[in-house]
Amino acid sequence: MLRYLIEKEFRQLKRNSFLPRLIVLFPCMMMLVMPWAATLEIEDLRIAVIDNDHSPSSQRLVHRIEASPYFQLTALPSTFQEGMHTIEQDRADILLEIPQDFEKEQINGRPASALIAVNAVNGTKGGLGNSYLQQILNPQPSAASVRYLFNPHLNYRVYMAPALLTMVLVMLCGFLPALNVVSEKEKGTIEQINVTPVSRFTFTLAKLLPYWMIGFLVLNLCMLLAWAAYGLLPQGSLLTIYLSAFIFILVMSGLGLIISNYSSTMQQAMFVMWFCMLLFILMSGLFTPIRSMPAWARCLTYLNPLRYFMEIIRMIYLKGSTLSDILSQLGTLSGFAALLYAGAIFSYKKRNN
């Protein structure tokens, strides 16, 4: 009986002309476009420089700013008011005013001051821009040797690609099972299942297994794209990734089935699923570290299964962690999987006509 139900699921999927394309196109778009867009690396910051010194030292400073990949010199105003006007007209993001006697102070061994005005409407952009400019203004010689572990070139795409792989699994393996069951409710075809002797366990398993297979197909596609586009290969074992993904797909599919069992329309299921996914993504550490969140928000992240899989996939991909290193996260995910799978079984109510 289970074999025929799974065959029915794949035939339904095949008859839908849109979903098979979505299953292929969505991972491609996420892995090839999002790492370039979802980045905290800021480049081409527009800067206006007021040079009140007109000395060789101030000119060298301006040339260093122009040579930086982070800045684009857009204006050389003569007064502070003119410089502020360029920021107000959105022709500059940062204003640097070099004072008189800038070179003289440096020759005398005293720190030369300069004024920086930053457009902080976008706080992240303003803060990073100020930090970049401070590094150019105040080069401090140091005997320390710095090594960046696990991401030696500080490439933000290396950090984001494994996390986006997680997002693909969340969206496909969470939404598709939920929408599948609700669409059968709207069409009335689920009533034909309800009058058969198929148990709730078998029905739920038949809904989950196809999306396990789809999840593993998408997982391999995403890893192939990460290697082809960014040269990123997992430092740890592929078997550990597959084991973790196997449990995580069960978590998200179980959640999708629970939502579909309590939803009567496609719109209702989509709204509830999107609400859950939005909370999971924002509180998973995808874009901002969990340690940067307030204490109450950090406590809530312990109820977020996406948090644990995000940690697992980054640990395996970037640090080469082994199964023993991720046992705590894997154990928590297994608890979520058992709870949600049981919830999916018991929330499905057969109605005999």
Beta strands, then each sheet from edge to edge (+ up, - down):
strand 1: 45-51
strand 2: 71-75
strand 3: 94-98
strand 4: 115-118
sheet 1: 2+ 1+ 3+ 4-
end
